[in-house]
Amino acid sequence: MECKKSCIIQVLCANIPEELQIILQYIRNLKFEKEPDYEILRNPLKELFYKHNYKYDLIFDWSIRNEIKD
């Protein structure tokens, strides 16, 4: 457990998007009894979504796979 706490997030997440590092840093600093601010968690994900030019079309991978099976 101490190893996980002492590991620097930038090292742990060297090859993942910065937005996910922001989320992990927020979570790491969150006290156990504190309720998360979900907007703080959602915003970096939204930024990443739009950065990759994804469309919010409500078509999901699992929907497409189910259509192929039918």
Backbone as CSV, one residue per row, in Angstrom:
resi,resn,N_x,N_y,N_z,CA_x,CA_y,CA_z,C_x,C_y,C_z
1,MET,0.824,-1.194,0.000,0.000,0.000,0.000,0.874,1.267,0.000
2,GLU,1.918,1.286,0.809,2.803,2.455,0.861,3.466,2.704,-0.486
3,CYS,3.789,1.640,-1.180,4.423,1.776,-2.491,3.497,2.529,-3.444
4,LYS,2.211,2.192,-3.415,1.246,2.868,-4.275,1.111,4.337,-3.904
5,LYS,1.099,4.627,-2.624,0.952,6.009,-2.164,2.170,6.854,-2.501
6,SER,3.341,6.245,-2.441,4.564,7.014,-2.647,4.947,7.160,-4.122
7,CYS,4.344,6.385,-4.984,4.664,6.450,-6.406,4.165,7.771,-6.994
8,ILE,5.013,8.452,-7.718,4.658,9.724,-8.342,3.726,9.449,-9.520
9,ILE,2.619,10.166,-9.565,1.601,9.925,-10.588,2.168,10.103,-11.995
10,GLN,3.027,11.090,-12.211,3.598,11.297,-13.543,4.434,10.087,-13.976
11,VAL,5.057,9.415,-13.031,5.837,8.216,-13.348,4.886,7.041,-13.579
12,LEU,3.923,6.901,-12.698,2.954,5.815,-12.798,2.174,5.892,-14.115
13,CYS,1.884,7.091,-14.555,1.029,7.306,-15.728,1.799,7.911,-16.901
14,ALA,3.025,7.553,-17.052,3.886,8.168,-18.071,3.320,8.077,-19.480
15,ASN,2.619,7.016,-19.790,2.163,6.821,-21.171,0.656,6.960,-21.351
16,ILE,0.008,7.640,-20.427,-1.432,7.846,-20.570,-1.714,9.346,-20.647
17,PRO,-2.872,9.733,-21.150,-3.182,11.166,-21.313,-3.136,11.943,-20.001
18,GLU,-2.747,13.189,-20.121,-2.637,14.085,-18.963,-3.964,14.204,-18.210
19,GLU,-5.074,14.145,-18.933,-6.394,14.267,-18.305,-6.616,13.155,-17.277
20,LEU,-6.139,11.970,-17.570,-6.288,10.863,-16.621,-5.371,11.047,-15.414
21,GLN,-4.231,11.653,-15.636,-3.340,11.967,-14.522,-3.988,12.972,-13.571
22,ILE,-4.704,13.939,-14.137,-5.414,14.936,-13.322,-6.449,14.248,-12.438
23,ILE,-7.172,13.311,-13.019,-8.185,12.571,-12.257,-7.538,11.768,-11.139
24,LEU,-6.462,11.070,-11.451,-5.779,10.269,-10.430,-5.234,11.137,-9.306
25,GLN,-4.703,12.312,-9.654,-4.194,13.220,-8.624,-5.332,13.685,-7.718
26,TYR,-6.466,14.011,-8.304,-7.625,14.432,-7.516,-8.069,13.312,-6.572
27,ILE,-8.159,12.117,-7.100,-8.595,10.975,-6.288,-7.602,10.698,-5.164
28,ARG,-6.336,10.775,-5.473,-5.321,10.511,-4.455,-5.410,11.517,-3.305
29,ASN,-5.750,12.754,-3.613,-5.839,13.791,-2.584,-7.174,13.811,-1.852
30,LEU,-8.122,13.040,-2.331,-9.453,13.022,-1.736,-9.432,12.269,-0.402
31,LYS,-9.956,12.882,0.606,-10.056,12.223,1.915,-11.147,11.169,1.871
32,PHE,-10.974,10.108,2.639,-11.894,8.978,2.617,-13.332,9.410,2.886
33,GLU,-13.528,10.279,3.845,-14.888,10.657,4.232,-15.491,11.749,3.337
34,LYS,-14.705,12.304,2.445,-15.168,13.379,1.566,-15.841,12.793,0.320
35,GLU,-16.985,13.364,-0.043,-17.674,12.935,-1.265,-16.990,13.593,-2.468
36,PRO,-16.745,12.820,-3.519,-16.064,13.390,-4.690,-16.918,14.437,-5.403
37,ASP,-16.255,15.394,-5.982,-16.915,16.372,-6.845,-16.886,15.765,-8.242
38,TYR,-18.008,15.223,-8.664,-18.058,14.479,-9.923,-17.822,15.363,-11.138
39,GLU,-18.104,16.628,-11.014,-17.842,17.544,-12.126,-16.332,17.659,-12.360
40,ILE,-15.580,17.696,-11.292,-14.116,17.730,-11.409,-13.613,16.458,-12.094
41,LEU,-14.264,15.355,-11.852,-13.867,14.092,-12.470,-14.338,13.995,-13.925
42,ARG,-15.484,14.566,-14.227,-16.032,14.495,-15.583,-15.320,15.422,-16.567
43,ASN,-14.969,16.603,-16.123,-14.405,17.606,-17.036,-13.160,17.129,-17.789
44,PRO,-12.169,16.543,-17.129,-11.009,16.068,-17.895,-11.387,14.978,-18.904
45,LEU,-12.370,14.163,-18.573,-12.812,13.127,-19.512,-13.486,13.754,-20.727
46,LYS,-14.281,14.801,-20.482,-14.909,15.517,-21.598,-13.848,16.150,-22.493
47,GLU,-12.851,16.776,-21.868,-11.771,17.403,-22.630,-11.059,16.374,-23.501
48,LEU,-10.773,15.232,-22.947,-10.105,14.171,-23.688,-10.978,13.678,-24.836
49,PHE,-12.249,13.539,-24.572,-13.223,13.105,-25.576,-13.203,14.047,-26.786
50,TYR,-13.291,15.347,-26.513,-13.328,16.324,-27.597,-11.955,16.516,-28.246
51,LYS,-10.892,16.354,-27.492,-9.548,16.460,-28.039,-9.324,15.414,-29.136
52,HIS,-9.947,14.258,-28.984,-9.810,13.173,-29.959,-10.913,13.202,-31.033
53,ASN,-11.668,14.291,-31.051,-12.713,14.512,-32.064,-13.782,13.419,-32.090
54,TYR,-14.103,12.889,-30.933,-15.191,11.925,-30.854,-16.516,12.675,-30.916
55,LYS,-17.540,11.995,-31.394,-18.874,12.588,-31.464,-19.749,11.954,-30.385
56,TYR,-20.566,12.786,-29.781,-21.499,12.296,-28.769,-22.765,11.841,-29.489
57,ASP,-22.686,10.653,-30.096,-23.783,10.146,-30.914,-24.578,9.022,-30.245
58,LEU,-24.241,8.701,-29.016,-24.912,7.659,-28.232,-24.804,6.263,-28.868
59,ILE,-23.828,6.095,-29.752,-23.540,4.772,-30.300,-22.305,4.262,-29.569
60,PHE,-22.469,3.156,-28.902,-21.398,2.604,-28.079,-20.879,1.301,-28.669
61,ASP,-19.652,0.961,-28.343,-19.051,-0.275,-28.846,-19.938,-1.475,-28.572
62,TRP,-20.488,-1.551,-27.362,-21.291,-2.717,-27.012,-22.603,-2.746,-27.789
63,SER,-23.111,-1.588,-28.224,-24.326,-1.549,-29.049,-24.039,-2.115,-30.434
64,ILE,-22.918,-1.726,-30.974,-22.534,-2.185,-32.320,-22.302,-3.683,-32.306
65,ARG,-21.625,-4.208,-31.299,-21.368,-5.640,-31.196,-22.682,-6.426,-31.086
66,ASN,-23.630,-5.901,-30.357,-24.907,-6.582,-30.211,-25.687,-6.612,-31.523
67,GLU,-25.592,-5.551,-32.316,-26.258,-5.513,-33.612,-25.670,-6.553,-34.555
68,ILE,-24.367,-6.730,-34.515,-23.686,-7.691,-35.379,-24.119,-9.108,-35.030
69,LYS,-24.300,-9.404,-33.737,-24.695,-10.740,-33.280,-26.115,-11.082,-33.705
70,ASP,-26.994,-10.068,-33.742,-28.423,-10.319,-34.041,-28.679,-10.677,-35.461
